[in-house]
């Protein structure tokens, strides 16, 4: 595996491999099996797999956990080498955002809902860095996890609107044995918080079961999710939303109910346990 720290060196390396298909997995490091599942898919589908590790400062608000975000480069390097990744791109902040940097990319409307309500500058930072990384690596395929479904929807829309020559692939959520969606931020949780966090996947599983049994009233499904999340005093609800998958618009009430589209719906929730914010969802349809 080649470890590259500069944009010029990445471009030089990819030019040497012209004619091969490139898969790309952008990450912020502290890799877990969810990340590795994306890389495994890329390795199956492409000649060359590139992984980036970059804790992107522009997607963190001033009061968020940029400085304390978990980092473990040695462990990450070991995992990537064992997996067979071809190139690790590991730039520093000045390489990506040199002095005087002032250009940002934002997908209108989609960033304002769900996580965007409490993190209004987050997705501007995400789309900006992802577009820069796409321009640097020039991948044929790029892989994202569905745990952050809003992010995947926004990036796919950005790629479509800006005519980017890359296919965006959103892969299923990978969960721990107890059902909690894997996240680098899970390391922040204390024992009691970790136990309390299980109400999140439990609530979503119950909602999924209700839909499978024929319930299509979005308001009623949302109420059931909230009830489950309120079972623990350690859990603070950020949001529970049921939206159209690709537009991220909430369902409008019609004839007393808000009936969901069972082929195009995102059921998503975010909670806080102390200072730790967790997200989870399930999808009816495909991003």
N, C-alpha and C positions, 0 to 999 in steps of 0.2 A: 504494500500500500504506500502510495506517495502522499506525504503530508506537505501541503502547499499553503503559504501564508500571504501571498500577494496576488492581486488581480492579474497582473501581467504574466505571472508564471502559470496561473490556471489557463489563461487564454492560449499561451504557448503550448501547453501540454495537450489541450483539447484539439488544437489545430493539427498536431502531430497524429492524432487519432481520427482525422477526418474520414468520413465514410462509415464509421461505426455508429451504432445507436447509443444514445446517452440517457441514462436514468438519473434522476436527481432527487435527493431527500434533504430538504433544509431543516435544521434542528437548532435548538439552543443548548444541546448537550445534556449531560446527566442522563444518559440514554437508558431506557428500559425496554421491555419486550415489545411494547407498542411501537416504538421507533424502529426496533430491529425487524419487526414484521413488514414495515414499509420497505426496508432495504432488501429483505429477502425477496419481496415481490419484484423490486427493481432488478435484482440479480437474475431472476428468472426471465425477465422480459427484455433485457437490454444487453448490449455487448460491454458497456462500461457503466459503472455505478459511481456517482459522485455524491458525497455527503458533506454538508457544511455544518460547522458548529460555530454559532455566533449569537451571543446574548445581545439582542438588538435593543439598544437604549431607547430608540424612538417609539417603541410600543409600550413603554412603561410610563405611567404618570409619576409626578414628583413624590407622591405619597405611597408608591408601590415598591415592590421588593427587588429592584434591579441589583442593588449591592449585595443582598443576601441570597439571590437566586442560586440554587444548588449547582455546583460545578465540580466535575471530576474527570479531567482530561485524560489522565493516565488510564483510568478504567475504561473510558470511552474508546481510546485508541486500541486497547487490547480487544475490546468487543468487535470493533470494526475490522481489525486484522483477522481475527478468528472467523468472521463472517465471509471475508473475501472481498470487501469493498476495495475499489481500485484507487480512488482519490479522496483524501480528506482535505477540504478547504477550511482553514482555520485562521481567518483574518483578525486583526485587531480593529478597534473602533475607528482609528484614524484612516485605516485603509478603506473602509466602507464610507465613512463620513469625514472627508478631509476638511481642513479649515475653510470656513466660508460656505459650507454646504447649505443649500436653501431650496432644494426641489423636492416636492412630495407628491404622492399619488393617492387619490381617494376615490373610492367607488361610492357615488352618491346614493342616499336613501338606505342601502343595505347596512351601512355601518351604524345607523341611528337606533336600531332595535336590539333586543336581547342583551348581549354583553355590552353593546355600544351605549346603552343607557347609563350604566354606571362607569364605563370606561370610554368616554367620548373621543379620546385621541388615540386609542389603542389600534384600531384597524388602519388608520392612516400610516402608522409606523409599520404595520405588518405588510400592507400592500407595497409600500415604498421599498422596503428591504427585499421582499420577494421579487419584485420587478428587477431591482438591481442584480440580484443573484441570478435570475433567469438570463439577463443580458450578459453576465460574466460567464456562466457555465454553458449557455445555449443548449439546454436539454431537449430531447424529443418527448420525454415523459417525466412528469413531476408527481411525487407521491405525498399525500397528506392523510392524517388520521381523521376519522369522522367524529372523534370526541369533541373537537371544536368544529362542529358542522357549519356554523356561521362563517368561520374563517375559510373553509373549503368552498362554500357557495360564493363568497366575495372574490376569492382568487380566481375561481372559474369564470366569474363574470368579468373580472379585469382582463383575463386572457382573451376572452371573446371580444370585448369592446376594443381592445388595443391590437387586435389581430396578431396575437403572439403565436408563434409556431411551436406550441407545446401542448401536449395533452395532459390535463389535470385529472389525476386519479385519487379518489377518496376511498380509503380502505376501512373495514369495520373496526370498531372499538375493541381493544384488547383489555381484558379485565383480570384482576387478581383472583385467587381461588375463592375469596369471600364475596366476589361480585363487584368490588369497587373498581372503577375505571382507572387504569394505570396513568399516573401523572408524576412528573418530577416534583411537584409541590406536595405530593403525599408524604414526603419525608418530613415536612413541617409538623405533621399531626402528632399530638400526644396519644397515648394509649386510649384514654376515654374519648378523645376526639375521633380517632380512627374508628372506634366502635360506633359512635354516633353517626359518622359519615355514611354508614351502610344504609341509612334510611333513604339516601338519594337513589341508588340503584333499585332498592326495594320499591320505592314509590313509582318509579318509572316502569318496573316490571308489572306492578298492579295495573297501571294505566294500559300497558300493552295487552294484558289479559282481558281487560274490559273491552277494548277495541276489538280484539279477536272474537269476543263473545257477542259482538254486534252493536256495542254502544258507539255512537258517532257524534254525540253532543259535546262539542269542544268545552263548553263552560262546565259541564258536569264532570268531564274527565279531569279538567284542571282543578276543580274542587277536591276531587279524590286524591290527587297528587299532593296538594297543600295539606290536607288532613294527615297524610302519612309523614310529611316532613315536620309537621308540628308536634310529632310524638316525642322528639328530643328537645330538651331545653338548651342544649349546646348548639343547636342549628339555628342560624339566622337566614331566612329566605331572601335571596337577592331578586330572583324572578322565577316564575313558572309560566311558560308560554307555549301555545299550540299555534303553529303558523304554517302557511303554505311553504313548501320546502324551498323552491327556487326563487320566489319573490320575497320570502320572509314576512309576508303580510298576514296579520291576524284575520281569522274568519269573522265575517260580518253576520250579525243575527238575522235570521230569516224564519218567519213563522214561529217565533218563540225559541228556536234553537240555533246553534251554530254548528252545522253538520260538517265534519271533516272529510277531506278527500283521502281515502285509504290508500291511494296510489301516489300521493304527493304531499306528505305532511311531515313536519318536524315537531316533535314533542321534546322540549328542552327545559332544563332547570339549572339554576346556579344557587349555591348556598355558601355561607361563610361559617367557619368553625374557628373562633378566635380571629386571628389575622389571616387565616388561610381561606382562599376562595377556590371552590371546586365546581366544575361544570360536568354535566352528563346529559344524555339524550337518547332517544331512539327515533329511527327514521322509517317512514312508510314511503317506499319509492327509492329513488337513486339520485344522488347528487350529480 
